[in-house]
Amino acid sequence: MFYDNRCNRCNRCCCNNFPTSSFVIGSSGSQGPRGLTGPTGPTGPTGATGVTGATGPSGTGPVGATGPTGPTGATGPIGPTGLSGTGPTGATGPTGATGATGPTGEIGPTGATGPTGATGEIGATGPTGPTGEAGVAGATGATGATGATEAASFGSFYTTTSQTVDNASFPLTDTATISNMTLEATTGTVTLPNIGTYRVEYGVYPTNSTAGDTMNLALNGVDVAGTQRSLENATLVTGSAIIETTTADSTLNIQINDTTAVTFDDATGVSGYLNIVQIA
């Protein structure tokens, strides 16, 4: 059999001597077995690049786990020093509370004695002191002419009862002895008829006086200089003086000067007294 002017035996042109028109093509026989695969032919030329396809949708995958911390890098060089700047001073804060007083320190050593100060002015003359003791009696003088007879004057007055006095004369309720003078007991005022010199002793016993309260003798209602004494509670405050009268029937009393009424009371003795003796 022949196909395409070749015989089907050898698939070669060995029968070229036969005219093709001399053969009659019969019916196809059954397919023969597959022949061995021939060697691979040479690679053909690369085809032209195809059109770029459309960009696919952008996708984001899940964040991966944090990787381990890398080693610390080397210290960089020190940068240049910045400009020095000073901000404005802030407002003064409020004063804190005063702290507690600290303990008293030890007494320091005594300092050196300072120079003596200038002498001060002479002070005012103090009150007349009490009469001193009588001196030795002098020789008896010649007997003088007989003078007019005059009765001696003396008296001793006191009170043992409680008395309250407020800037007034001290009352003398009792008389121990009296001669040629009279007593007004309510005010403690004694009248002296004779003009002369008298020795006077006086005292009071206050129980509730205050600072500045005093007593003194008053002659004819006038304070006798040098007879003022400060009152001291629960103490018999005393004084003495020599006085001279210049008019007949002069009056003498103890005057109390106070800021509030003062009570005088000595439960075991006298609350006040006044002794008067004419000596000239």
C-alpha positions, 0 to 999 in steps of 0.5 A: 500500500502506498500513501503520499506516493510512498509504500507503507512498508518502509515509509521510504521512497524505495518504490519510486519506480512504480507509477502512482497511478498503477496502485489502487488504494484499498481500505485502511487496515487496523492501526499498528502499534505506537512507534518509539518516541523520537528525539526532542526537536530543537527549541522554537523561538520565544514567542512575543510577550503577552499583555500584562494582566490586571493587578490583583487585589492588595492583601495584608497578612496578620502582623507577625510576632515581635522579634527579640530585642536586638543588642544595645548599640554602641554609645554615640559621641557626646553632643555639644553643650547647649546654651546656658539659660536661667529662668526668672526667679519665682515669686516668694512663697508664703512665710511658714508657721512660727516654730515652737520655742526651743529649750532655754540655753545654758547660762553663759559666763558672766561678762566683764564688769562695765565702766561705772556710770555717771553719778546721778542727780541728788534725790529728794530729801527723805521724810524726817526720821524718828526722834533719837534717844535723849542725850545726856542731861546737861547741867541744871540751869538757873531757876527761871522766873515762875511762869503761868501754870498750865495743865499737861496734855497727853492721851492714849487712844485705840480700838480692838474691834474690826473697822472698815475705812474708805478714804476717811479718818480712822475711828478710835473707840477706846481711851487708855488715858487722857489729859487736857485734850478731847476725842471724837471716837467715831472719827478718831479725831483728837482736839489739842487745846494747847499751842505747843510741840507734841510727840505722836505715835500711831499704828493700824493693822490692815487685812485686805489693803491693795498696793498703793494704800497708805496712812498718815497723820493729818493736822487740822485736815492737812497731811503732815509731811513725813508721816505717810506709811504704806499699808501691809496686810496682817501687819501692824504698820506703825509710825512716829512724829514730832508735830507743832501746833500754832493755833489753839484747839488744833485737831489731829487724826490718822487718815486712811488713803485707799482705792477700795475700802480697807478692813482693819482687824487684829483678833489678838491685839489692837486694830489701831492706836494713837498716842499723843504727849505734849513735850513743849 
